[in-house]
Amino acid sequence: MNTSPAAGFRATTCPRCNGPFACGAAADRATPCFCVTYALGAQRLAELRAKWSDCLCADCLATLAADPEHVA
């Protein structure tokens, strides 16, 4: 069984929940990373970038996008 991430993705751990996921934010490929599908707004993105230096997993991004008042 191959546990390597797909081409253009990197295996990483979410700094918010410590769960493993495959990040494709920096990849140069036709399909963008899942993270671009979440509407977080400029202020929320700035807050997240100030708190964490790496990408968050899809579950954490979905939680934060669904509840903009949720403490990151």
Phi and psi restraints in degrees (value plus and minus 20) as a CYANA .aco file:
   2 ASN   PHI    -110.3   -70.3
   2 ASN   PSI      98.9   138.9
   3 THR   PHI    -124.7   -84.7
   3 THR   PSI     -11.9    28.1
   4 SER   PHI     -93.6   -53.6
   4 SER   PSI     125.8   165.8
   5 PRO   PHI     -87.5   -47.5
   5 PRO   PSI     138.4   178.4
   6 ALA   PHI     -80.8   -40.8
   6 ALA   PSI     139.8   179.8
   7 ALA   PHI     -74.3   -34.3
   7 ALA   PSI     113.4   153.4
   8 GLY   PHI      70.4   110.4
   8 GLY   PSI     -26.3    13.7
   9 PHE   PHI    -128.3   -88.3
   9 PHE   PSI     136.8   176.8
  10 ARG   PHI    -143.0  -103.0
  10 ARG   PSI     119.9   159.9
  11 ALA   PHI     -94.5   -54.5
  11 ALA   PSI     111.0   151.0
  12 THR   PHI    -171.7  -131.7
  12 THR   PSI     159.1   199.1
  13 THR   PHI    -143.4  -103.4
  13 THR   PSI     115.2   155.2
  14 CYS   PHI     -87.8   -47.8
  14 CYS   PSI     106.6   146.6
  15 PRO   PHI     -92.3   -52.3
  15 PRO   PSI     -33.9     6.1
  16 ARG   PHI    -107.3   -67.3
  16 ARG   PSI     -66.0   -26.0
  17 CYS   PHI    -133.4   -93.4
  17 CYS   PSI     -26.4    13.6
  18 ASN   PHI      47.1    87.1
  18 ASN   PSI      -2.9    37.1
  19 GLY   PHI    -105.7   -65.7
  19 GLY   PSI     126.1   166.1
  20 PRO   PHI     -96.7   -56.7
  20 PRO   PSI     126.2   166.2
  21 PHE   PHI    -180.2  -140.2
  21 PHE   PSI     149.7   189.7
  22 ALA   PHI    -125.4   -85.4
  22 ALA   PSI     100.1   140.1
  23 CYS   PHI    -120.0   -80.0
  23 CYS   PSI     114.6   154.6
  24 GLY   PHI    -144.1  -104.1
  24 GLY   PSI      -2.0    38.0
  25 ALA   PHI     -81.6   -41.6
  25 ALA   PSI     -56.4   -16.4
  26 ALA   PHI    -115.8   -75.8
  26 ALA   PSI     -17.8    22.2
  27 ALA   PHI     -96.1   -56.1
  27 ALA   PSI     125.9   165.9
  28 ASP   PHI    -123.2   -83.2
  28 ASP   PSI      69.6   109.6
  29 ARG   PHI    -168.4  -128.4
  29 ARG   PSI     149.4   189.4
  30 ALA   PHI     -88.4   -48.4
  30 ALA   PSI     -56.8   -16.8
  31 THR   PHI    -114.7   -74.7
  31 THR   PSI     100.3   140.3
  32 PRO   PHI     -90.2   -50.2
  32 PRO   PSI     142.2   182.2
  33 CYS   PHI     -84.5   -44.5
  33 CYS   PSI     134.1   174.1
  34 PHE   PHI     -77.3   -37.3
  34 PHE   PSI     -47.1    -7.1
  35 CYS   PHI     -83.0   -43.0
  35 CYS   PSI     -46.1    -6.1
  36 VAL   PHI     -93.7   -53.7
  36 VAL   PSI     -29.3    10.7
  37 THR   PHI    -105.5   -65.5
  37 THR   PSI     -26.6    13.4
  38 TYR   PHI    -117.8   -77.8
  38 TYR   PSI     106.6   146.6
  39 ALA   PHI    -109.5   -69.5
  39 ALA   PSI      82.4   122.4
  40 LEU   PHI    -128.7   -88.7
  40 LEU   PSI     -42.2    -2.2
  41 GLY   PHI      63.3   103.3
  41 GLY   PSI     133.6   173.6
  42 ALA   PHI     -82.2   -42.2
  42 ALA   PSI     -62.5   -22.5
  43 GLN   PHI     -85.5   -45.5
  43 GLN   PSI     -64.0   -24.0
  44 ARG   PHI     -85.3   -45.3
  44 ARG   PSI     -62.5   -22.5
  45 LEU   PHI     -79.8   -39.8
  45 LEU   PSI     -61.2   -21.2
  46 ALA   PHI     -82.8   -42.8
  46 ALA   PSI     -60.0   -20.0
  47 GLU   PHI     -82.9   -42.9
  47 GLU   PSI     -64.4   -24.4
  48 LEU   PHI     -86.0   -46.0
  48 LEU   PSI     -61.7   -21.7
  49 ARG   PHI     -85.2   -45.2
  49 ARG   PSI     -53.0   -13.0
  50 ALA   PHI     -91.3   -51.3
  50 ALA   PSI     -51.2   -11.2
  51 LYS   PHI    -105.8   -65.8
  51 LYS   PSI     -58.7   -18.7
  52 TRP   PHI    -147.1  -107.1
  52 TRP   PSI     121.2   161.2
  53 SER   PHI    -114.3   -74.3
  53 SER   PSI     -20.9    19.1
  54 ASP   PHI    -151.7  -111.7
  54 ASP   PSI     152.7   192.7
  55 CYS   PHI     -88.0   -48.0
  55 CYS   PSI     134.3   174.3
  56 LEU   PHI    -122.2   -82.2
  56 LEU   PSI     134.6   174.6
  57 CYS   PHI     -93.1   -53.1
  57 CYS   PSI     148.5   188.5
  58 ALA   PHI     -81.6   -41.6
  58 ALA   PSI     -59.8   -19.8
  59 ASP   PHI     -82.8   -42.8
  59 ASP   PSI     -64.4   -24.4
  60 CYS   PHI     -87.5   -47.5
  60 CYS   PSI     -62.2   -22.2
  61 LEU   PHI     -82.8   -42.8
  61 LEU   PSI     -59.9   -19.9
  62 ALA   PHI     -83.9   -43.9
  62 ALA   PSI     -62.3   -22.3
  63 THR   PHI     -81.9   -41.9
  63 THR   PSI     -66.1   -26.1
  64 LEU   PHI     -90.1   -50.1
  64 LEU   PSI     -54.1   -14.1
  65 ALA   PHI     -92.4   -52.4
  65 ALA   PSI     -54.8   -14.8
  66 ALA   PHI     -93.4   -53.4
  66 ALA   PSI     -46.8    -6.8
  67 ASP   PHI    -152.8  -112.8
  67 ASP   PSI      64.1   104.1
  68 PRO   PHI     -82.5   -42.5
  68 PRO   PSI     -37.2     2.8
  69 GLU   PHI    -107.5   -67.5
  69 GLU   PSI     -30.6     9.4
  70 HIS   PHI     -82.1   -42.1
  70 HIS   PSI     111.9   151.9
  71 VAL   PHI     -88.8   -48.8
  71 VAL   PSI     103.7   143.7
